[in-house]
Amino acid sequence: MLEWTTSQQRENLGVLVHHTDAIREYSYDRASSIGRLDRGLNEAQQRNWVIIDMEKDWKVVFAPPHN
């Protein structure tokens, strides 16, 4: 989907969410057992995809419940 979106001849935005926060959500990377990002991480720079690191870039993963 990222490849198709960013290959179009119009304005686009390719964002890859790197799940790095195992404490607040899930964590998977190049060698994880639940998901692998080898290709995405390798191609992100050449394709101008923005990589968002969950642990470093997000202060909140899930908002606290509102009462």
N, CA, C and O atoms as a Maestro MAE file, in Angstrom:
{
 s_m_m2io_version
 :::
 2.0.0
}

f_m_ct {
 s_m_title
 :::
 protein
 m_atom[268] {
  # First column is atom index #
  i_m_mmod_type
  r_m_x_coord
  r_m_y_coord
  r_m_z_coord
  i_m_residue_number
  s_m_chain_name
  s_m_pdb_residue_name
  s_m_pdb_atom_name
  i_m_atomic_number
  :::
  1 25 0.814 -1.173 0.000 1 A "MET " " N  " 7
  2 3 0.000 0.000 0.000 1 A "MET " " CA " 6
  3 2 0.881 1.269 0.000 1 A "MET " " C  " 6
  4 15 0.595 2.230 -0.714 1 A "MET " " O  " 8
  5 25 1.942 1.253 0.803 2 A "LEU " " N  " 7
  6 3 2.860 2.398 0.804 2 A "LEU " " CA " 6
  7 2 3.502 2.593 -0.563 2 A "LEU " " C  " 6
  8 15 3.646 3.724 -1.027 2 A "LEU " " O  " 8
  9 25 3.885 1.509 -1.202 3 A "GLU " " N  " 7
  10 3 4.497 1.616 -2.527 3 A "GLU " " CA " 6
  11 2 3.535 2.266 -3.508 3 A "GLU " " C  " 6
  12 15 3.919 3.185 -4.232 3 A "GLU " " O  " 8
  13 25 2.301 1.808 -3.543 4 A "TRP " " N  " 7
  14 3 1.319 2.346 -4.479 4 A "TRP " " CA " 6
  15 2 1.040 3.810 -4.179 4 A "TRP " " C  " 6
  16 15 1.055 4.644 -5.084 4 A "TRP " " O  " 8
  17 25 0.785 4.130 -2.918 5 A "THR " " N  " 7
  18 3 0.449 5.499 -2.532 5 A "THR " " CA " 6
  19 2 1.549 6.473 -2.918 5 A "THR " " C  " 6
  20 15 1.270 7.542 -3.461 5 A "THR " " O  " 8
  21 25 2.784 6.117 -2.647 6 A "THR " " N  " 7
  22 3 3.878 7.047 -2.896 6 A "THR " " CA " 6
  23 2 4.405 7.000 -4.330 6 A "THR " " C  " 6
  24 15 5.296 7.773 -4.682 6 A "THR " " O  " 8
  25 25 3.874 6.114 -5.152 7 A "SER " " N  " 7
  26 3 4.291 6.072 -6.559 7 A "SER " " CA " 6
  27 2 3.369 6.907 -7.444 7 A "SER " " C  " 6
  28 15 3.647 7.072 -8.632 7 A "SER " " O  " 8
  29 25 2.296 7.428 -6.900 8 A "GLN " " N  " 7
  30 3 1.333 8.204 -7.674 8 A "GLN " " CA " 6
  31 2 1.905 9.587 -8.025 8 A "GLN " " C  " 6
  32 15 2.743 10.124 -7.300 8 A "GLN " " O  " 8
  33 25 1.448 10.139 -9.122 9 A "GLN " " N  " 7
  34 3 1.938 11.433 -9.607 9 A "GLN " " CA " 6
  35 2 1.138 12.587 -9.018 9 A "GLN " " C  " 6
  36 15 0.801 13.537 -9.724 9 A "GLN " " O  " 8
  37 25 0.840 12.507 -7.752 10 A "ARG " " N  " 7
  38 3 0.151 13.578 -7.043 10 A "ARG " " CA " 6
  39 2 0.758 13.663 -5.651 10 A "ARG " " C  " 6
  40 15 1.560 12.811 -5.269 10 A "ARG " " O  " 8
  41 25 0.384 14.675 -4.897 11 A "GLU " " N  " 7
  42 3 0.907 14.789 -3.537 11 A "GLU " " CA " 6
  43 2 0.519 13.550 -2.743 11 A "GLU " " C  " 6
  44 15 -0.598 13.048 -2.857 11 A "GLU " " O  " 8
  45 25 1.457 13.068 -1.939 12 A "ASN " " N  " 7
  46 3 1.189 11.866 -1.147 12 A "ASN " " CA " 6
  47 2 2.039 11.897 0.119 12 A "ASN " " C  " 6
  48 15 2.956 12.706 0.259 12 A "ASN " " O  " 8
  49 25 1.712 11.009 1.014 13 A "LEU " " N  " 7
  50 3 2.463 10.879 2.255 13 A "LEU " " CA " 6
  51 2 2.549 9.399 2.607 13 A "LEU " " C  " 6
  52 15 1.528 8.732 2.776 13 A "LEU " " O  " 8
  53 25 3.756 8.898 2.716 14 A "GLY " " N  " 7
  54 3 3.983 7.510 3.111 14 A "GLY " " CA " 6
  55 2 4.521 7.477 4.537 14 A "GLY " " C  " 6
  56 15 5.585 8.028 4.818 14 A "GLY " " O  " 8
  57 25 3.791 6.835 5.425 15 A "VAL " " N  " 7
  58 3 4.183 6.779 6.834 15 A "VAL " " CA " 6
  59 2 4.266 5.324 7.266 15 A "VAL " " C  " 6
  60 15 3.324 4.556 7.071 15 A "VAL " " O  " 8
  61 25 5.379 4.954 7.843 16 A "LEU " " N  " 7
  62 3 5.569 3.619 8.387 16 A "LEU " " CA " 6
  63 2 5.639 3.755 9.909 16 A "LEU " " C  " 6
  64 15 6.535 4.416 10.435 16 A "LEU " " O  " 8
  65 25 4.700 3.134 10.611 17 A "VAL " " N  " 7
  66 3 4.701 3.174 12.072 17 A "VAL " " CA " 6
  67 2 5.542 2.009 12.571 17 A "VAL " " C  " 6
  68 15 5.182 0.844 12.398 17 A "VAL " " O  " 8
  69 25 6.660 2.339 13.190 18 A "HIS " " N  " 7
  70 3 7.586 1.333 13.717 18 A "HIS " " CA " 6
  71 2 7.175 1.024 15.152 18 A "HIS " " C  " 6
  72 15 7.368 1.840 16.052 18 A "HIS " " O  " 8
  73 25 6.619 -0.139 15.352 19 A "HIS " " N  " 7
  74 3 6.113 -0.542 16.667 19 A "HIS " " CA " 6
  75 2 7.286 -0.965 17.557 19 A "HIS " " C  " 6
  76 15 7.759 -2.099 17.486 19 A "HIS " " O  " 8
  77 25 7.741 -0.039 18.389 20 A "THR " " N  " 7
  78 3 8.928 -0.272 19.214 20 A "THR " " CA " 6
  79 2 8.637 -0.231 20.704 20 A "THR " " C  " 6
  80 15 9.564 -0.266 21.514 20 A "THR " " O  " 8
  81 25 7.367 -0.158 21.079 21 A "ASP " " N  " 7
  82 3 7.016 0.036 22.484 21 A "ASP " " CA " 6
  83 2 6.288 -1.188 23.047 21 A "ASP " " C  " 6
  84 15 5.059 -1.213 23.104 21 A "ASP " " O  " 8
  85 25 7.042 -2.184 23.455 22 A "ALA " " N  " 7
  86 3 6.458 -3.426 23.967 22 A "ALA " " CA " 6
  87 2 5.744 -3.234 25.297 22 A "ALA " " C  " 6
  88 15 4.897 -4.048 25.665 22 A "ALA " " O  " 8
  89 25 6.071 -2.173 26.019 23 A "ILE " " N  " 7
  90 3 5.428 -1.939 27.314 23 A "ILE " " CA " 6
  91 2 4.012 -1.424 27.123 23 A "ILE " " C  " 6
  92 15 3.097 -1.884 27.807 23 A "ILE " " O  " 8
  93 25 3.809 -0.483 26.213 24 A "ARG " " N  " 7
  94 3 2.492 0.129 26.027 24 A "ARG " " CA " 6
  95 2 1.678 -0.485 24.896 24 A "ARG " " C  " 6
  96 15 0.471 -0.253 24.818 24 A "ARG " " O  " 8
  97 25 2.301 -1.257 24.027 25 A "GLU " " N  " 7
  98 3 1.594 -1.847 22.905 25 A "GLU " " CA " 6
  99 2 2.359 -3.086 22.480 25 A "GLU " " C  " 6
  100 15 2.719 -3.896 23.333 25 A "GLU " " O  " 8
  101 25 2.618 -3.261 21.205 26 A "TYR " " N  " 7
  102 3 3.420 -4.373 20.716 26 A "TYR " " CA " 6
  103 2 4.744 -3.834 20.198 26 A "TYR " " C  " 6
  104 15 4.865 -2.656 19.860 26 A "TYR " " O  " 8
  105 25 5.723 -4.711 20.143 27 A "SER " " N  " 7
  106 3 7.003 -4.333 19.581 27 A "SER " " CA " 6
  107 2 7.382 -5.363 18.533 27 A "SER " " C  " 6
  108 15 7.443 -6.559 18.817 27 A "SER " " O  " 8
  109 25 7.634 -4.894 17.328 28 A "TYR " " N  " 7
  110 3 8.180 -5.792 16.321 28 A "TYR " " CA " 6
  111 2 9.136 -5.026 15.425 28 A "TYR " " C  " 6
  112 15 8.989 -3.828 15.183 28 A "TYR " " O  " 8
  113 25 10.113 -5.763 14.947 29 A "ASP " " N  " 7
  114 3 11.214 -5.165 14.212 29 A "ASP " " CA " 6
  115 2 11.696 -6.163 13.175 29 A "ASP " " C  " 6
  116 15 10.913 -6.977 12.685 29 A "ASP " " O  " 8
  117 25 12.947 -6.109 12.843 30 A "ARG " " N  " 7
  118 3 13.501 -6.978 11.808 30 A "ARG " " CA " 6
  119 2 13.469 -8.466 12.176 30 A "ARG " " C  " 6
  120 15 13.260 -9.310 11.304 30 A "ARG " " O  " 8
  121 25 13.669 -8.786 13.424 31 A "ALA " " N  " 7
  122 3 13.772 -10.198 13.802 31 A "ALA " " CA " 6
  123 2 12.698 -10.633 14.797 31 A "ALA " " C  " 6
  124 15 12.930 -11.560 15.573 31 A "ALA " " O  " 8
  125 25 11.547 -9.999 14.796 32 A "SER " " N  " 7
  126 3 10.525 -10.385 15.764 32 A "SER " " CA " 6
  127 2 9.703 -11.556 15.245 32 A "SER " " C  " 6
  128 15 9.724 -11.869 14.055 32 A "SER " " O  " 8
  129 25 8.991 -12.184 16.140 33 A "SER " " N  " 7
  130 3 8.193 -13.353 15.763 33 A "SER " " CA " 6
  131 2 6.785 -12.981 15.306 33 A "SER " " C  " 6
  132 15 6.093 -13.833 14.750 33 A "SER " " O  " 8
  133 25 6.330 -11.739 15.518 34 A "ILE " " N  " 7
  134 3 4.953 -11.381 15.146 34 A "ILE " " CA " 6
  135 2 4.850 -10.449 13.945 34 A "ILE " " C  " 6
  136 15 3.743 -10.217 13.459 34 A "ILE " " O  " 8
  137 25 5.916 -9.925 13.466 35 A "GLY " " N  " 7
  138 3 5.899 -9.045 12.307 35 A "GLY " " CA " 6
  139 2 7.306 -8.602 11.982 35 A "GLY " " C  " 6
  140 15 8.116 -8.383 12.882 35 A "GLY " " O  " 8
  141 25 7.598 -8.470 10.726 36 A "ARG " " N  " 7
  142 3 8.957 -8.082 10.343 36 A "ARG " " CA " 6
  143 2 8.924 -6.863 9.437 36 A "ARG " " C  " 6
  144 15 8.084 -6.752 8.544 36 A "ARG " " O  " 8
  145 25 9.843 -5.964 9.682 37 A "LEU " " N  " 7
  146 3 9.890 -4.725 8.919 37 A "LEU " " CA " 6
  147 2 11.140 -4.608 8.065 37 A "LEU " " C  " 6
  148 15 11.523 -3.498 7.697 37 A "LEU " " O  " 8
  149 25 11.777 -5.703 7.745 38 A "ASP " " N  " 7
  150 3 13.016 -5.645 6.966 38 A "ASP " " CA " 6
  151 2 12.869 -4.804 5.714 38 A "ASP " " C  " 6
  152 15 13.587 -3.820 5.534 38 A "ASP " " O  " 8
  153 25 11.964 -5.176 4.867 39 A "ARG " " N  " 7
  154 3 11.826 -4.492 3.586 39 A "ARG " " CA " 6
  155 2 11.407 -3.035 3.788 39 A "ARG " " C  " 6
  156 15 11.978 -2.137 3.171 39 A "ARG " " O  " 8
  157 25 10.425 -2.799 4.639 40 A "GLY " " N  " 7
  158 3 9.954 -1.441 4.872 40 A "GLY " " CA " 6
  159 2 11.043 -0.529 5.403 40 A "GLY " " C  " 6
  160 15 11.205 0.592 4.920 40 A "GLY " " O  " 8
  161 25 11.789 -0.994 6.391 41 A "LEU " " N  " 7
  162 3 12.864 -0.174 6.946 41 A "LEU " " CA " 6
  163 2 13.990 0.035 5.934 41 A "LEU " " C  " 6
  164 15 14.595 1.105 5.884 41 A "LEU " " O  " 8
  165 25 14.262 -0.974 5.141 42 A "ASN " " N  " 7
  166 3 15.313 -0.848 4.124 42 A "ASN " " CA " 6
  167 2 14.934 0.144 3.032 42 A "ASN " " C  " 6
  168 15 15.789 0.878 2.537 42 A "ASN " " O  " 8
  169 25 13.668 0.171 2.656 43 A "GLU " " N  " 7
  170 3 13.239 0.999 1.535 43 A "GLU " " CA " 6
  171 2 12.744 2.387 1.937 43 A "GLU " " C  " 6
  172 15 12.566 3.244 1.072 43 A "GLU " " O  " 8
  173 25 12.521 2.622 3.208 44 A "ALA " " N  " 7
  174 3 11.910 3.877 3.660 44 A "ALA " " CA " 6
  175 2 12.676 5.108 3.191 44 A "ALA " " C  " 6
  176 15 12.061 6.056 2.704 44 A "ALA " " O  " 8
  177 25 13.969 5.119 3.321 45 A "GLN " " N  " 7
  178 3 14.741 6.307 2.956 45 A "GLN " " CA " 6
  179 2 14.694 6.568 1.451 45 A "GLN " " C  " 6
  180 15 14.474 7.703 1.027 45 A "GLN " " O  " 8
  181 25 14.895 5.546 0.657 46 A "GLN " " N  " 7
  182 3 14.908 5.751 -0.798 46 A "GLN " " CA " 6
  183 2 13.533 6.136 -1.329 46 A "GLN " " C  " 6
  184 15 13.440 6.793 -2.366 46 A "GLN " " O  " 8
  185 25 12.469 5.744 -0.643 47 A "ARG " " N  " 7
  186 3 11.110 6.050 -1.102 47 A "ARG " " CA " 6
  187 2 10.513 7.282 -0.404 47 A "ARG " " C  " 6
  188 15 9.358 7.634 -0.644 47 A "ARG " " O  " 8
  189 25 11.303 7.932 0.456 48 A "ASN " " N  " 7
  190 3 10.848 9.114 1.198 48 A "ASN " " CA " 6
  191 2 9.671 8.831 2.121 48 A "ASN " " C  " 6
  192 15 8.786 9.673 2.274 48 A "ASN " " O  " 8
  193 25 9.655 7.675 2.725 49 A "TRP " " N  " 7
  194 3 8.630 7.352 3.712 49 A "TRP " " CA " 6
  195 2 9.066 7.897 5.064 49 A "TRP " " C  " 6
  196 15 10.248 7.851 5.406 49 A "TRP " " O  " 8
  197 25 8.131 8.404 5.815 50 A "VAL " " N  " 7
  198 3 8.394 8.887 7.165 50 A "VAL " " CA " 6
  199 2 8.290 7.690 8.101 50 A "VAL " " C  " 6
  200 15 7.301 6.958 8.063 50 A "VAL " " O  " 8
  201 25 9.300 7.485 8.941 51 A "ILE " " N  " 7
  202 3 9.243 6.411 9.935 51 A "ILE " " CA " 6
  203 2 8.922 7.040 11.281 51 A "ILE " " C  " 6
  204 15 9.652 7.904 11.768 51 A "ILE " " O  " 8
  205 25 7.824 6.596 11.874 52 A "ILE " " N  " 7
  206 3 7.435 7.060 13.200 52 A "ILE " " CA " 6
  207 2 7.769 5.956 14.190 52 A "ILE " " C  " 6
  208 15 7.285 4.831 14.059 52 A "ILE " " O  " 8
  209 25 8.585 6.272 15.167 53 A "ASP " " N  " 7
  210 3 8.985 5.325 16.207 53 A "ASP " " CA " 6
  211 2 8.018 5.479 17.381 53 A "ASP " " C  " 6
  212 15 7.993 6.520 18.038 53 A "ASP " " O  " 8
  213 25 7.232 4.449 17.638 54 A "MET " " N  " 7
  214 3 6.209 4.531 18.680 54 A "MET " " CA " 6
  215 2 6.760 4.927 20.045 54 A "MET " " C  " 6
  216 15 6.193 5.787 20.719 54 A "MET " " O  " 8
  217 25 7.852 4.311 20.450 55 A "GLU " " N  " 7
  218 3 8.404 4.575 21.776 55 A "GLU " " CA " 6
  219 2 8.974 5.986 21.891 55 A "GLU " " C  " 6
  220 15 8.792 6.649 22.912 55 A "GLU " " O  " 8
  221 25 9.663 6.445 20.850 56 A "LYS " " N  " 7
  222 3 10.333 7.740 20.907 56 A "LYS " " CA " 6
  223 2 9.438 8.911 20.496 56 A "LYS " " C  " 6
  224 15 9.578 10.011 21.029 56 A "LYS " " O  " 8
  225 25 8.526 8.684 19.558 57 A "ASP " " N  " 7
  226 3 7.778 9.790 18.968 57 A "ASP " " CA " 6
  227 2 6.382 10.009 19.550 57 A "ASP " " C  " 6
  228 15 5.805 11.080 19.359 57 A "ASP " " O  " 8
  229 25 5.830 9.029 20.249 58 A "TRP " " N  " 7
  230 3 4.482 9.177 20.795 58 A "TRP " " CA " 6
  231 2 4.537 9.256 22.311 58 A "TRP " " C  " 6
  232 15 5.127 8.397 22.965 58 A "TRP " " O  " 8
  233 25 3.929 10.276 22.856 59 A "LYS " " N  " 7
  234 3 3.835 10.371 24.325 59 A "LYS " " CA " 6
  235 2 2.753 9.439 24.851 59 A "LYS " " C  " 6
  236 15 2.871 8.901 25.952 59 A "LYS " " O  " 8
  237 25 1.694 9.248 24.060 60 A "VAL " " N  " 7
  238 3 0.563 8.396 24.452 60 A "VAL " " CA " 6
  239 2 0.290 7.424 23.312 60 A "VAL " " C  " 6
  240 15 0.174 7.831 22.156 60 A "VAL " " O  " 8
  241 25 0.188 6.149 23.638 61 A "VAL " " N  " 7
  242 3 -0.193 5.156 22.625 61 A "VAL " " CA " 6
  243 2 -1.702 4.971 22.679 61 A "VAL " " C  " 6
  244 15 -2.374 5.094 21.655 61 A "VAL " " O  " 8
  245 25 -2.241 4.680 23.848 62 A "PHE " " N  " 7
  246 3 -3.666 4.578 24.051 62 A "PHE " " CA " 6
  247 2 -4.074 5.632 25.071 62 A "PHE " " C  " 6
  248 15 -3.497 5.710 26.156 62 A "PHE " " O  " 8
  249 25 -5.053 6.427 24.727 63 A "ALA " " N  " 7
  250 3 -5.522 7.457 25.647 63 A "ALA " " CA " 6
  251 2 -6.181 6.800 26.862 63 A "ALA " " C  " 6
  252 15 -6.810 5.750 26.730 63 A "ALA " " O  " 8
  253 25 -6.040 7.415 28.056 64 A "PRO " " N  " 7
  254 3 -6.705 6.864 29.229 64 A "PRO " " CA " 6
  255 2 -8.220 6.978 29.062 64 A "PRO " " C  " 6
  256 15 -8.702 7.898 28.402 64 A "PRO " " O  " 8
  257 25 -8.971 6.049 29.655 65 A "PRO " " N  " 7
  258 3 -10.424 6.117 29.521 65 A "PRO " " CA " 6
  259 2 -10.995 7.382 30.164 65 A "PRO " " C  " 6
  260 15 -10.507 7.848 31.193 65 A "PRO " " O  " 8
  261 25 -12.022 7.917 29.544 66 A "HIS " " N  " 7
  262 3 -12.689 9.118 30.087 66 A "HIS " " CA " 6
  263 2 -13.858 8.674 30.956 66 A "HIS " " C  " 6
  264 15 -14.660 7.833 30.550 66 A "HIS " " O  " 8
  265 25 -13.946 9.229 32.122 67 A "ASN " " N  " 7
  266 3 -15.057 8.890 33.015 67 A "ASN " " CA " 6
  267 2 -16.021 10.035 33.135 67 A "ASN " " C  " 6
  268 15 -17.020 9.929 33.848 67 A "ASN " " O  " 8
  :::
 }
 m_bond[267] {
  # First column is bond index #
  i_m_from
  i_m_to
  i_m_order
  :::
  1 1 2 1
  2 2 3 1
  3 3 4 2
  4 3 5 1
  5 5 6 1
  6 6 7 1
  7 7 8 2
  8 7 9 1
  9 9 10 1
  10 10 11 1
  11 11 12 2
  12 11 13 1
  13 13 14 1
  14 14 15 1
  15 15 16 2
  16 15 17 1
  17 17 18 1
  18 18 19 1
  19 19 20 2
  20 19 21 1
  21 21 22 1
  22 22 23 1
  23 23 24 2
  24 23 25 1
  25 25 26 1
  26 26 27 1
  27 27 28 2
  28 27 29 1
  29 29 30 1
  30 30 31 1
  31 31 32 2
  32 31 33 1
  33 33 34 1
  34 34 35 1
  35 35 36 2
  36 35 37 1
  37 37 38 1
  38 38 39 1
  39 39 40 2
  40 39 41 1
  41 41 42 1
  42 42 43 1
  43 43 44 2
  44 43 45 1
  45 45 46 1
  46 46 47 1
  47 47 48 2
  48 47 49 1
  49 49 50 1
  50 50 51 1
  51 51 52 2
  52 51 53 1
  53 53 54 1
  54 54 55 1
  55 55 56 2
  56 55 57 1
  57 57 58 1
  58 58 59 1
  59 59 60 2
  60 59 61 1
  61 61 62 1
  62 62 63 1
  63 63 64 2
  64 63 65 1
  65 65 66 1
  66 66 67 1
  67 67 68 2
  68 67 69 1
  69 69 70 1
  70 70 71 1
  71 71 72 2
  72 71 73 1
  73 73 74 1
  74 74 75 1
  75 75 76 2
  76 75 77 1
  77 77 78 1
  78 78 79 1
  79 79 80 2
  80 79 81 1
  81 81 82 1
  82 82 83 1
  83 83 84 2
  84 83 85 1
  85 85 86 1
  86 86 87 1
  87 87 88 2
  88 87 89 1
  89 89 90 1
  90 90 91 1
  91 91 92 2
  92 91 93 1
  93 93 94 1
  94 94 95 1
  95 95 96 2
  96 95 97 1
  97 97 98 1
  98 98 99 1
  99 99 100 2
  100 99 101 1
  101 101 102 1
  102 102 103 1
  103 103 104 2
  104 103 105 1
  105 105 106 1
  106 106 107 1
  107 107 108 2
  108 107 109 1
  109 109 110 1
  110 110 111 1
  111 111 112 2
  112 111 113 1
  113 113 114 1
  114 114 115 1
  115 115 116 2
  116 115 117 1
  117 117 118 1
  118 118 119 1
  119 119 120 2
  120 119 121 1
  121 121 122 1
  122 122 123 1
  123 123 124 2
  124 123 125 1
  125 125 126 1
  126 126 127 1
  127 127 128 2
  128 127 129 1
  129 129 130 1
  130 130 131 1
  131 131 132 2
  132 131 133 1
  133 133 134 1
  134 134 135 1
  135 135 136 2
  136 135 137 1
  137 137 138 1
  138 138 139 1
  139 139 140 2
  140 139 141 1
  141 141 142 1
  142 142 143 1
  143 143 144 2
  144 143 145 1
  145 145 146 1
  146 146 147 1
  147 147 148 2
  148 147 149 1
  149 149 150 1
  150 150 151 1
  151 151 152 2
  152 151 153 1
  153 153 154 1
  154 154 155 1
  155 155 156 2
  156 155 157 1
  157 157 158 1
  158 158 159 1
  159 159 160 2
  160 159 161 1
  161 161 162 1
  162 162 163 1
  163 163 164 2
  164 163 165 1
  165 165 166 1
  166 166 167 1
  167 167 168 2
  168 167 169 1
  169 169 170 1
  170 170 171 1
  171 171 172 2
  172 171 173 1
  173 173 174 1
  174 174 175 1
  175 175 176 2
  176 175 177 1
  177 177 178 1
  178 178 179 1
  179 179 180 2
  180 179 181 1
  181 181 182 1
  182 182 183 1
  183 183 184 2
  184 183 185 1
  185 185 186 1
  186 186 187 1
  187 187 188 2
  188 187 189 1
  189 189 190 1
  190 190 191 1
  191 191 192 2
  192 191 193 1
  193 193 194 1
  194 194 195 1
  195 195 196 2
  196 195 197 1
  197 197 198 1
  198 198 199 1
  199 199 200 2
  200 199 201 1
  201 201 202 1
  202 202 203 1
  203 203 204 2
  204 203 205 1
  205 205 206 1
  206 206 207 1
  207 207 208 2
  208 207 209 1
  209 209 210 1
  210 210 211 1
  211 211 212 2
  212 211 213 1
  213 213 214 1
  214 214 215 1
  215 215 216 2
  216 215 217 1
  217 217 218 1
  218 218 219 1
  219 219 220 2
  220 219 221 1
  221 221 222 1
  222 222 223 1
  223 223 224 2
  224 223 225 1
  225 225 226 1
  226 226 227 1
  227 227 228 2
  228 227 229 1
  229 229 230 1
  230 230 231 1
  231 231 232 2
  232 231 233 1
  233 233 234 1
  234 234 235 1
  235 235 236 2
  236 235 237 1
  237 237 238 1
  238 238 239 1
  239 239 240 2
  240 239 241 1
  241 241 242 1
  242 242 243 1
  243 243 244 2
  244 243 245 1
  245 245 246 1
  246 246 247 1
  247 247 248 2
  248 247 249 1
  249 249 250 1
  250 250 251 1
  251 251 252 2
  252 251 253 1
  253 253 254 1
  254 254 255 1
  255 255 256 2
  256 255 257 1
  257 257 258 1
  258 258 259 1
  259 259 260 2
  260 259 261 1
  261 261 262 1
  262 262 263 1
  263 263 264 2
  264 263 265 1
  265 265 266 1
  266 266 267 1
  267 267 268 2
  :::
 }
}
